[in-house]
Amino acid sequence: MKSRFIEQWISDYLAEHRVRANSLIITIYGDFIAPHGGTVWLGSFIRLVEPLGLNERMVRTSVYRLSQDTWLQSEQIGRKSYYSLTASGRRRFEHAYRRIYDAPQDTWNGEWQMVLLPSTLSSPQRDTLRKELSWAGYGSVAPGVLAHPSSDTATLIEILQDTETQDKVVSMSARNIGVLSNQPLQDFARECWNLEAIEAAYREFSERMRPVLRSLRGTRNLDPEQCFLVQTLTMHEFRRALLHDPKLPTQLMPSDWSGAAARALCGDIYRLTYRLSQQHLMAVCETPSGALPAAAPYFYQRFGGLERESAAPELTAG
């Protein structure tokens, strides 16, 4: 049985928020389609997203634009079009969703990854590299200098290779000297990243989603489609709040950082909805081989670990 509260909340959310089709489709591909191989028949995808206010024309226009932006690629088999993640699209999803689902950095050794942009770098490459580094959490510490407090060189190298700038910029690692003192680091972080705006976005997310969590906990038999819609809108909203979050180590963050509570709330909603969301997804979506394949193992590592089920849960009306 569908929850009247959830049904009204979804309706109100879609009426009050201008949901961009491209952005919502990216959310669904990253959260739902990617773990199941990344390919889906467009006709079934249109059915999947219709309750979110996306009609066929909007979806077809959006997937075409996402293909032009190298997020997706299409394949025609008979009279059906199938859309898959490109290699670069999958990489972008992996970067974004690693930041969503992985636990925050609790320890930090004081190391920084830095990128220096010379004046000889062309404007298009500079803009592309800045955008990619920003998605990975890099901030501008000085004109032409971007940095992130991390020892992860693999992500930086991958971004430089994908943007073909590995031989056009200066990349290096740096390390704090002496004992780490939190206060100057926190002051520095607030200068390099707009933490106030990010914190406000997290607080807004939590205020909007707390009533949904209470309703989910109080509903005896949840509806699969409603679970899919709630999970989609939750992750879409959380991704928007997270988009500009550099995911800094705890030493650089205030002790009452609102992002921690928002992430915990998001995880609670996810755990309550993912089983039935997956059931709805598998019932609607199709691939060239038929039903979607089972979710990849990494799917069950989200939010510190999700329980696997050998069979779909049995639903009872009521």
C-alpha positions in Angstrom: 0.0 0.0 0.0 1.3 3.4 -0.9 1.9 5.8 2.0 -0.2 9.0 1.7 2.4 11.1 3.4 5.2 9.8 1.1 3.0 10.3 -1.9 2.2 13.9 -0.9 5.8 14.6 -0.1 7.0 13.4 -3.5 4.3 15.5 -5.2 5.2 18.6 -3.1 8.9 18.2 -3.8 8.5 17.9 -7.5 6.1 20.9 -7.5 8.4 23.1 -5.4 11.8 22.3 -6.9 12.9 22.8 -10.4 14.5 19.4 -11.1 16.8 19.5 -14.1 16.3 16.4 -16.2 20.0 16.0 -17.0 21.0 16.2 -13.4 18.3 13.8 -12.2 19.2 11.3 -14.9 22.8 11.4 -13.8 21.7 10.7 -10.3 19.7 7.7 -11.4 22.4 6.3 -13.6 25.0 6.7 -10.9 22.9 5.3 -8.0 20.9 2.6 -9.8 22.1 1.7 -13.3 25.9 1.8 -12.9 26.0 -1.1 -10.3 23.9 -3.2 -12.7 26.3 -2.9 -15.7 25.5 0.6 -16.7 23.3 -0.2 -19.7 19.5 0.0 -20.0 16.9 0.1 -22.7 15.7 3.7 -23.2 12.0 2.7 -23.3 12.2 1.0 -19.9 14.2 3.9 -18.5 11.5 6.3 -19.6 8.9 4.2 -17.7 11.2 4.3 -14.6 11.5 8.0 -14.4 8.0 9.1 -15.6 6.7 9.4 -11.9 9.5 11.9 -11.3 7.9 14.3 -13.8 10.1 13.4 -16.8 8.2 12.7 -19.9 9.5 10.9 -23.0 10.5 14.0 -24.9 12.5 15.4 -21.9 14.3 12.0 -21.4 15.2 11.6 -25.1 16.5 15.2 -25.2 18.5 14.8 -22.0 20.2 11.5 -22.9 21.1 13.0 -26.3 22.8 15.9 -24.5 24.5 13.6 -22.0 25.8 11.6 -25.0 27.1 14.9 -26.5 28.9 15.6 -23.2 30.4 12.1 -23.2 28.5 10.8 -20.2 26.5 8.2 -22.2 26.7 6.3 -25.4 23.9 4.7 -27.4 23.6 1.5 -29.3 20.7 0.6 -31.6 19.6 -3.1 -31.5 16.6 -3.7 -33.7 14.1 -1.0 -33.0 15.4 -0.4 -29.4 18.0 2.1 -28.2 20.2 1.2 -25.3 22.2 3.8 -23.4 25.4 2.9 -21.5 27.9 4.8 -19.5 31.0 5.8 -21.3 34.4 5.2 -19.8 34.7 8.9 -18.9 31.1 8.9 -17.6 31.8 5.9 -15.4 35.0 7.6 -14.0 33.0 10.8 -13.1 30.4 8.7 -11.4 33.0 6.8 -9.5 34.6 9.9 -8.2 31.3 11.5 -7.2 29.8 8.5 -5.6 33.0 7.5 -3.8 32.6 10.8 -2.0 29.0 10.1 -1.2 29.3 6.5 0.1 32.8 6.3 1.5 33.3 7.2 5.2 34.9 10.6 5.8 38.6 10.9 6.5 39.0 10.3 10.3 42.8 10.5 10.1 45.1 12.7 8.1 48.9 12.7 7.9 49.2 16.4 6.9 49.8 15.6 3.2 48.5 17.8 0.4 48.1 17.2 -3.3 48.8 20.4 -5.3 48.4 21.5 -8.9 50.0 24.6 -10.3 48.5 26.0 -13.5 51.0 27.9 -15.7 49.9 30.8 -17.8 50.7 28.9 -21.0 47.8 26.5 -20.3 45.0 27.1 -22.8 41.7 28.5 -21.4 39.6 25.5 -22.4 42.0 23.1 -20.8 42.3 25.3 -17.7 38.5 25.4 -17.3 38.1 21.7 -17.8 40.8 20.8 -15.4 39.5 23.2 -12.8 36.0 21.7 -13.1 37.4 18.1 -12.8 39.5 19.0 -9.8 36.7 20.9 -8.1 34.5 17.7 -8.4 37.3 15.9 -6.7 37.3 18.4 -3.8 40.3 20.6 -4.8 40.1 24.3 -3.7 41.9 27.4 -4.9 44.5 28.3 -2.4 46.1 31.0 -4.5 45.8 32.3 -8.1 46.7 29.3 -10.4 47.2 27.0 -7.4 44.7 24.2 -6.5 45.1 21.8 -3.5 43.4 19.1 -1.5 44.5 17.7 1.8 45.0 14.1 0.9 47.6 11.5 0.1 45.6 10.1 -2.8 47.9 10.6 -5.8 46.0 8.1 -7.9 42.9 10.2 -8.3 45.0 13.3 -9.3 47.0 11.3 -11.8 43.8 9.9 -13.4 42.3 13.4 -13.7 45.4 14.8 -15.3 45.6 12.0 -17.8 41.9 12.2 -18.7 42.2 16.0 -19.3 45.5 15.5 -21.2 47.2 18.0 -18.9 49.7 15.7 -17.2 52.6 17.3 -19.2 51.2 20.8 -19.1 50.8 21.5 -15.4 53.0 21.1 -12.3 51.6 18.6 -9.8 53.3 17.8 -6.5 52.8 16.6 -2.9 53.4 18.8 0.1 53.3 18.1 3.8 52.6 20.2 6.9 55.7 21.0 9.0 55.6 20.4 12.7 52.7 19.5 14.9 49.2 19.8 13.2 47.3 22.7 14.9 43.6 22.6 14.1 42.7 26.3 14.4 44.9 27.8 11.7 44.1 24.8 9.4 40.4 25.5 10.0 40.8 29.2 9.3 42.7 28.4 6.1 40.0 25.9 5.0 37.3 28.5 5.3 39.3 30.9 3.1 39.8 28.3 0.4 36.4 26.6 0.4 33.0 28.1 0.9 32.2 26.0 3.9 29.4 28.3 5.2 27.3 27.8 2.0 28.0 24.0 2.1 27.0 23.8 5.7 23.8 25.7 5.0 23.0 23.3 2.1 23.5 20.3 4.5 21.2 21.9 7.1 18.5 22.5 4.5 18.8 18.8 3.3 18.4 17.5 6.9 15.3 19.7 7.6 13.7 18.6 4.4 14.4 14.8 4.8 13.8 14.3 8.6 10.0 14.0 8.1 10.5 11.4 5.3 12.7 9.3 7.6 10.1 9.4 10.4 7.4 8.3 7.9 9.5 5.5 6.5 10.2 4.2 10.0 6.5 4.4 10.9 5.2 2.6 7.8 4.7 -1.1 8.2 4.7 -2.2 4.5 6.6 0.1 2.2 5.8 0.3 -1.5 8.6 -0.5 -4.0 7.9 2.3 -6.4 7.7 4.8 -3.5 11.0 3.5 -2.1 12.6 4.1 -5.5 11.2 7.6 -5.8 12.2 8.5 -2.2 15.7 7.1 -2.6 16.2 8.9 -6.0 15.1 12.3 -4.6 17.1 11.7 -1.4 20.3 11.0 -3.3 19.6 13.7 -5.8 19.2 16.3 -3.0 22.2 15.0 -1.1 24.4 14.9 -4.2 23.5 18.6 -4.7 24.5 19.4 -1.2 27.7 17.3 -1.5 28.7 18.7 -4.9 30.8 21.5 -3.5 31.9 19.7 -0.4 35.7 19.2 -0.6 35.4 16.3 2.0 38.2 17.7 4.1 39.8 15.7 6.9 38.1 16.2 10.3 41.1 18.3 11.6 40.1 21.0 9.1 36.4 21.0 9.9 34.4 22.6 12.8 33.4 20.1 15.5 29.6 20.7 14.9 29.9 20.3 11.1 26.3 19.8 9.7 27.6 17.5 6.9 28.0 14.6 9.4 24.4 14.6 10.5 23.2 15.0 6.9 25.2 12.0 5.8 23.9 9.9 8.7 20.3 10.9 7.8 20.9 10.1 4.1 22.4 6.7 5.0 19.4 5.8 7.3 16.9 6.6 4.5 19.1 4.6 2.0 19.1 1.5 4.2 15.3 1.6 4.7 14.6 1.9 0.9 17.3 0.2 -1.1 15.9 -3.4 -1.0 12.5 -2.4 -2.4 14.1 0.2 -4.7 16.2 -2.6 -6.2 13.1 -4.7 -6.6 11.3 -2.0 -8.5 14.3 -1.3 -10.6 14.7 -4.9 -11.6 11.0 -5.2 -12.4 11.0 -2.2 -14.8 14.4 -1.9 -16.5 15.7 -4.1 -19.4 19.0 -4.6 -21.1 19.8 -6.3 -24.5 20.0 -9.6 -22.6 16.8 -9.2 -20.7 16.6 -8.2 -17.1 19.3 -6.1 -15.4 22.2 -8.2 -14.1 22.6 -8.5 -10.3 24.3 -5.5 -8.6 28.1 -5.5 -8.5 29.7 -6.3 -5.1 30.7 -2.7 -4.5 27.0 -1.7 -4.3 26.8 -3.5 -1.0 29.7 -1.5 0.4 27.8 1.7 0.4 27.3 3.6 3.7 29.5 1.2 5.6 27.8 -2.0 4.3 24.4 -3.0 3.1 22.9 -6.4 3.7 22.6 -8.8 0.8 19.4 -10.7 0.2 19.2 -14.0 -1.8 15.6 -13.2 -2.8 13.4 -10.2 -3.1 11.4 -9.4 0.1 7.9 -10.6 0.2 5.3 -7.8 0.2 2.0 -7.8 2.0 -0.7 -5.3 1.6 -1.7 -3.3 4.6 
